Amino acid sequence: MAEPERMSSYETIEVGTQETFARVIDGAAIDSFANAIQSFHPIHTDGEWARKNAGLPDRVAHGLMTSALMSRPMTDLLQRCDLKTVLLSITTKYLRPVVCGDTVTTTVRLAEKMDPRKRVRFSVECTNQRGEVVMVGDALEQVID
């Protein structure tokens, strides 16, 4: 696949520019995230418990883990566009659980440029391997020089 064309500044990045990244959310990834944030609710760590008590097919990823999946495609997009930013805020809405074994595809799209403060707002959508939307959200970034 050809290298995407590089953009060079806040002024030239176009609204609608997007990046996508897919990741299998397996048990090891959920365990690593649980260890990183020290959150061990059995809905995330015990498939039998999740089936018996929550009616889920297996344990599920933490909502914040799903939110964190926006980091990779957003970073890739910003690097491709030669932009340096700092994250100001994120807003997310979880629509379906991410079940152990799901493949989550995250798409970030530049939704708005906010002149003269040089802020950018990204829309975010995560879907599973069945094309079901599992999370939607926004991220606000401040461009720094």
C-alpha positions in Angstrom: 0.0 0.0 0.0 1.3 3.5 -0.9 2.3 5.8 1.9 -0.5 8.4 2.5 0.3 11.9 1.3 1.7 14.0 4.2 0.1 17.3 5.1 2.2 20.0 6.8 0.2 22.2 9.1 -3.0 23.1 10.9 -3.9 25.4 8.1 -3.8 22.6 5.5 -5.4 19.7 7.3 -8.9 19.2 6.0 -12.1 18.5 7.9 -13.1 15.0 7.0 -9.5 13.6 7.2 -9.7 10.2 9.0 -7.8 7.2 10.2 -8.9 3.7 11.1 -7.3 1.0 13.3 -8.5 -2.5 14.2 -7.6 -4.5 17.2 -8.7 -7.9 18.6 -9.7 -7.5 22.2 -8.6 -10.8 23.7 -8.4 -11.9 27.3 -4.7 -10.9 27.6 -5.5 -7.4 26.5 -8.4 -7.1 29.0 -6.2 -8.5 31.8 -3.4 -6.1 31.0 -5.8 -3.2 31.1 -7.4 -4.4 34.3 -3.9 -4.6 35.8 -2.9 -1.2 34.5 -5.9 0.6 36.1 -6.3 -1.9 39.1 -10.0 -2.6 38.2 -10.9 -6.2 38.7 -14.7 -6.4 38.6 -15.6 -10.0 37.6 -17.6 -8.8 34.6 -14.1 -8.0 33.1 -12.1 -10.9 34.6 -14.4 -13.9 34.8 -16.3 -15.2 31.8 -18.4 -17.6 33.8 -19.5 -14.8 36.2 -20.4 -12.5 33.2 -22.5 -15.3 31.6 -24.3 -16.2 34.9 -24.8 -12.7 36.4 -25.0 -10.3 33.4 -26.3 -12.6 30.6 -23.2 -11.8 28.5 -21.5 -14.4 26.2 -18.2 -13.8 27.9 -16.3 -11.2 30.0 -16.2 -7.7 28.5 -13.6 -5.0 28.1 -13.7 -2.0 30.4 -15.5 1.0 28.8 -12.4 3.1 29.3 -10.4 0.4 27.4 -12.7 0.9 24.4 -12.3 4.7 24.7 -8.5 4.3 24.8 -8.6 2.6 21.4 -9.0 6.0 19.8 -5.5 6.9 20.8 -3.7 4.8 18.1 -5.6 6.1 15.0 -5.7 9.7 16.3 -1.9 9.6 16.9 -1.4 8.0 13.4 -3.5 10.7 11.8 -1.7 13.5 13.6 1.7 12.2 12.8 0.7 11.8 9.1 -0.4 15.4 9.2 2.8 16.6 11.0 0.7 18.0 13.9 1.6 18.0 17.5 -1.3 18.2 19.9 -2.3 17.7 23.5 -5.6 16.1 24.5 -8.1 18.5 26.2 -11.1 16.3 26.6 -13.0 13.2 25.4 -16.7 12.4 25.5 -17.9 8.9 24.9 -21.1 6.9 24.8 -21.1 3.1 25.0 -23.7 1.5 22.9 -22.8 -2.2 23.2 -20.4 -4.2 25.3 -17.0 -5.2 23.8 -16.9 -9.0 24.4 -13.7 -10.9 24.8 -12.6 -11.9 21.3 -14.3 -9.0 19.5 -12.4 -7.2 16.8 -12.9 -3.4 17.4 -12.3 -1.1 14.5 -11.9 2.5 15.6 -12.3 5.4 13.1 -11.4 9.0 14.0 -12.4 11.8 11.7 -11.5 15.4 11.9 -14.9 17.0 12.4 -14.0 20.6 13.2 -11.1 23.1 13.2 -11.5 25.9 15.8 -9.7 29.0 14.7 -8.0 31.1 16.0 -7.2 28.9 19.0 -6.0 26.1 16.8 -8.1 23.4 18.3 -9.3 20.3 16.5 -12.3 18.2 17.3 -12.4 14.6 16.2 -15.5 12.3 16.0 -14.8 8.8 17.0 -16.7 5.6 16.2 -15.9 2.0 17.2 -17.5 -1.0 15.6 -17.2 -4.7 16.2 -16.6 -7.4 13.6 -20.3 -7.6 12.9 -20.4 -3.9 12.0 -22.3 -3.0 15.2 -21.4 0.4 16.7 -20.1 -0.2 20.2 -19.0 3.4 21.1 -19.2 6.9 19.7 -17.5 10.0 20.9 -15.5 13.1 20.4 -12.0 14.2 21.3 -10.8 17.8 21.6 -7.1 18.5 20.9 -5.0 21.6 21.2 -2.5 22.0 18.4 0.9 23.1 19.8 3.8 24.4 17.8 
